[in-house]
C-alpha cells in the first residue's frame, strides 16, 4: 500500500535561542520567588527527578508492613486508624510507638525552644508555659495553660512531676499519647514492650486544647509519633460550657477542619507521624462507597482527606486455647494509601495482655523467603532444629537476637527501596 508523504509531520528544528531565552526567564522567575517568599517556596527540578522514598515506622506487624507497600507508616504524615470497638486500634497504635522507640526516634533538642503552646490569638502565659525553657530543662509534670485551662503533659507511670537537667549523654527520645478517652493502661503498654518512661501522656479537657497540643508538639519537631485516642472522644468547648443536648451538631467537624489545616502546615516542616484513632457510627443516609454501607467515621470528612494512610480494623474471630479465649483475630484493610496501592488487607492475631502475635508472622514469612528451612514437621533456624511449629515460635520468642536478625533480613528483602 502506498503512503502519501503528506500524512506525516516533519519534526521542526529546535531553536537554541528560544530555549536559552526560556531558561533565562525561568531562572529569573525562580530567583524572584525565592527573594519574595523565602527558601520554603523555592522550586527545584531535582525534587521531581530524584526518588522520593518516605521514612517509615513499622506497624509492629510484618504482614501489615507488606500490605502498606513501603514497609510501614510514613513519617511527616497523618494516619487514621478506625473501626468498631475491640478491633485492635489501641493495640496497633501502641505497637507503632514501640517500633518508633526501637528505631531511636527523635531527640528532644536542647537547642530548640518551642514558643510554647501558642495558637492564633491564644498564646500561653506564664514562665512555666514552655515545654523547653531557657535553661534547657524539660518539665514533664508541670501544668501548661491553654486558653486559661491547664493541660498536664506528664511521663507515664510518674505520679509526681519531675524536672531533670539533661546533658548530651542523657538525651532521650519520646513519643506522645494524647488520651481523650482516658483509657490508657500503662501495665498493658509495658507488656507490649512500650517504654513508658519515655512516653509523654496528656488528657486535655476539650477538642480545641487537644488539637493545640498536637500542633505545638508537631511544630517542635522533637517527637517521632503522636497518637490521638480518639477523635470520637474529643469534646468541643461549646458542649462543655452548655447543657447536654443544647449544642448544635457539626461543632466537632468544624473544629477538625480548621485544626487539621494548621496541623498539616506544621507537619510539612516536621518529621512526626500523627496517628488519629477513630470510631465508626451507622448512618443510613451515608453514600460512602468504601467500607460497609452506612458506616461513617466521627469528626467529619476532613481527616479522611488529610490522612495519607487510612486503616480500617475489624474483628473476625477469637483465638482459643483449650476452649478458652486467649485473643482475637482482626483484619486490617488499607482503605487509602498515598504511597502505594491501597485496598489490600492483612489478618493479624492479638493475644490478650501481650499485643500482636509477632513470632508466627516471622516464622511464616521467613519460610517463604527461604531464611528458615522446613523438613517434614521440623524447622531449621540458624542451626537449631525444632520439632514443631509451636516449638519454633517459642524459640523465636525466647531468643530475641535470632528473631531480630530474621526481621532485619526479611525487611531488607521485602522493602529494598533504592534511593
N, C-alpha and C positions, 0 to 999 in steps of 0.2 A: 504494500500500500504506500502510495506516495504521500509525503507530508509536506505541506507548504511551509516554507521558512518563516512566513509571516505569523505562524501560530506560536512562535517562540519569541520571548522578550530577551533582548541582549542586556547583560549587566552593564550598568553605567560605570564609568571610571570614577574612582574616589578622588574627590577634590581635597588635596592635602591642606590647602589654605583654609578651607571651610572647617576641616577637622581641628586644625590648630586654633582657629577662632572660637570654636565651641569649647575646647579645653580651657582656653583663657577665660571665657565667660563663666564657666563652671568654677574655676579656681577663685575668681573674684566673688562669686555668689557665696561659696563656702567660707571664704575669709570674712565676708560681711556678716554671715550668720554667727560665726564664732565670736566676732567682736561685739555684736549686739546682744546675743543671747547666752554667751558663755560656752565653755567647752562641752557641757552636757548636751547641747543641741548640735554639736559638730557631726557632720556626716562623714562616713568613711566607707569606701568601697570594699576594704578588707573585711568589714563586718559581714558582707554578703557572700564572699568567696571562701572564707575560712570555715571549717566545720564548727558548728555551734553546739557542742555537747554540754548539756547542763550537769552540774554537780548534783549527785543524788544521795539520798539517805535511804538505806534499806528499810523495808517494812517489817523485817524480822521473819519473813516467810520467803523462801526461795521461789516457791510456786507463784506467789503474787508478784514478786520482782520480775519473773519471766513474763507474766501476763502484761505487766506495765510496759515492757519492751525496752526500758532503759536501765533496768537494774534497781529501781526504787522510785522514791518521790523526789521531784526536783527542788533544789534549794532556790530561794528567791521567788517562790510562787505560793499561791493559795491552793489548798486541797480541802475538799468537802467529803466527809465520810458520813453517810446517812443510812438509816434503816430502822426496823421495828425494835421494840425493846428486847433486851437479852440476845442481841445478834452479834456481839463481839466488837462493838465500836470502841468502847473504852479500852478493851484489851489490846486492840490493834494500835490505838494511839500510844499506849504505854510502851509497847514494843518499838514503836518508832523513836520514842525518847531514848529507850535503852540502846538502840543501834546508833543514835547520834552521839550518845555518851561514849560508846565503844570506839567510834571514829575519832574522838578527841574533841569535836565541836569547836566553838569559837571561844577565844579568851575574852574574859571581861577586861577590856582595855584600861590600863592605868592612865593612859594619856587622853582618853575620851571623857568628856563631861557632857552628860545629857542635860539639856535645858529643862529638864525635869517636868515631865508630865504636863507639857504645855499643849494647848489646843487653841483654836481660833477664839480669841477673846476670853479664854479660860485658863490663864496661867496660874500655876500653883504658887502658893505663898508660903513664906517662912523659910528658915535656914534648912530645915530637915526635909525639904520637898524634893531634893535630888536623889536619884539612885547613886550617883557618883559625886561626892562632894569635893571641895577644893583640896582636901588633904589626901585624896585618893583612898578614901575609906568607904567601904561598902556596908551600908546599914541595912541589913536584911530584915530586921524585925521592926523597924520604926514605921510610924504611921505617916502615910503620904497623902496630902489633901487633894481631892479632885472636886472642883466646884463646891467647895465648902464641906464636902464629905471626906471621909477617911478611908483609904484603901490600904490594907496591910499586905505588903509583899514580904513574905516570910519563908524561911527554909523549912522544908518538910521535916517533921519529927522534932522540931525545936519549939518548946513551949515558950521560952523567953527569947526576945530578940537578941541577936549577937552583933557586935561590932568588932571587925577584925582588920588590922593593918596588913596589907599584902605586899610581900616582896616579889621579885621576879620568880623565884623558885616556888612561891606559894600560889601562883596564879592558877585558878581552876576554871572549869568550863561548865556552863549552865544551860539548862532548858527551863521553860516556864509552863506551868499547868494552871490555867485560869478556870476555876471550878465554880461555874454558875449554879450547878445542880447541888453543890455541897455534898457530894457523894464519893469523894476521893478516899480510898482505903490505902494508907501508907504500907500496911503489912502486905497487902496483895501486890502493890507496886514493887516492894523489895523482893517478894517471892518470884517475881518475873525477871528480876535482875536489874531493876532501875536503881541507880544510886540516888537515894532520896536526900542525901546530904547536899547534893548539887542541883536539886530540883526546886526552883522558885515556885511558890504557891500563892495564889491570890483569889479572894472571893469578893469581888466588887458587888455593891448592892444594886446597881442599876445597869441597864444596857449601855447608856452613854459612858459611864465610868469604865465599864469593861472594855469597850472598844477604844477608849482613850488610852487605857493601859496597853492594849495591843499595838496601837500606833506608836506610842512612846518607846516601848521595848523594841519595836521594829526599827525605828529611827536610830537607836543606839548601835545597832549592828553587832551587838555582843552576845546574842543568843542564836543558837542553831535551830531550835524548834520551839514554837509557841502553840500550845493546844488550848482551844476554847471548847469547854464542855458545859453546856451545849448552846446552840443558837436558840433552840426552843425555850430554854430556861431564862433567856435574857428578858429582863423586866424594864420597860420604859419608865422614866421618871414620872410621866403623867399618870401611870397606873399606881405608882407608889403614893403619889400625893392625893389621888382621888379615891372614891369609894369603889368597891368591887362592882363591875358591870356598868360603870358610868363612862369609862373611857371608850372612845370610838375605835373601831378596828382599823388596821393598817398602820398603827403607830410604829411597830417594830420594823415593818417593811421600809418605811420612810427613813428610819434611823440607819438601818443596814445599808440602804442605797447611798446615803450621804457619807457614812463612815467608811465604806469599802472603797469609795473613790479616793479618800485621803490615805487609807492604809495601802492601797495599791500604789499610790505615788511614793510613799515611803519604802515600799517593798522593792521598787525598781532600783533603789540605791542601797539595798541591803542584800544579804545572803541568807536570810532567815526563811525557814519553812514554817508557814502558818497552817495549822490543821484545825478546821472547824468541824466539830461533831454536830450532827443534826438529827432530829426525829422526823417521822412522817405522820401525816394525817390523811384521812379519807375525805375526798371531795367529789361528790357525784357529778359535778359540773365541770370537772377538770378535763381539758383536751390534750393533756401531755401524751406524747407518743412513747416516751421511754418509761420503763417500769410498769407495774400493774396498773390497770385502769383505775382512775380516781385517786391514785396515790400522789400526794404533794408534800413538799418539804416546808418547814416553818421558816419565817423570816423573809418571805417574798422571793422574787426571781433574781435579785441582784447577785447573790452568791453563786448561783449557777453559771452566770456569765463571767464573773471574775475568776472563778476556780480554774486552774489549769488541769486538774485531775479531779474527777468525781467518782467515788467508790460507793456502791450500794451493797450493804450486807444483809443477809437473810439466813435464818436458822433452818437447816434441812434435816437434822436428825440428832440423836443422842449417842454418846459413847458410853458403853456399858461394860462392866466387869462383874461377872457372877450375878447378873441381873440387877446390878446396882449402877445407877447413873453416875459416871465419873467425869463427864464433859459433854460438849456439844460439837456438832459438825455444822460449819457455816459455809455459805457460798458468797464470795466477794466478786461482784461484777464491776468491770471498768466501764462506767456509763459515758464518761468523757475523758479524753486524753489528748492534750495538745502536742505531746512529744512522740507519740506512736499510735498505731491503730487501736481503736477502742472496741467496745462491745465484746470483750473477752472475759472469761471468768475463771476463778480458781476455787477449789474446795479445800478448806482448811479445818484442822481439828484443834479444839481448845480444851485443855484439862482444867477442871475447877481448881482454883488456888495456885495454878502454875503457869497458865498462859498457853501460848501456841505450842503445839507438839512439833518441835523442830527436827528431832532426830529421824523420824520416819521420812520426812521430806529429803533430808540429806542422803539417807540410805537409798531411797528410790532414784533420786537424780544422779547420784554417784554411780549407781549401776548402769543407768542409761548412757552416761558419759565414759564408762569403762574405767573409772577410778577404783571401783570395788568389783571383785570377781565373785560370781556365784556359781557353785558346782553342786547340783542337787539341792539340798536344803542348807548347805554350808556357805558361809560368807568369808571371803579373804579380805581383811582390812589391814594393809601395811604389815603383812607378815603374820598377823594374828588370824587364827581360824575359829570362827564362831559357828556353833552347830545349828542355830535357828535365827529367824528374823527378830524375835524379842531379845535374844541374847546379843545380836548385833546392835540393836537400838540401845540396850543397856550399856554396851561397851562405848558407844559414841557419847552417851550421856555422862559416863564416868571419866572419860578421857577427853577433856576439853581441847587439849592441844591437837590431838588427832582430828577432832571434829572441825576445829578452826582451819587446819591445813586443807581439809577436804573442801570446806566452804570457799576458801581462797582460790583453790584450783578450779572449782566449779564456776565461780564468778568470772575468773579470767577466761574461761572457755565460753561461757554463755553471754557475757557482756563485754566482749573485747571491742571497745569503741576506739577507733583511731582518731586522734586529734589532728 
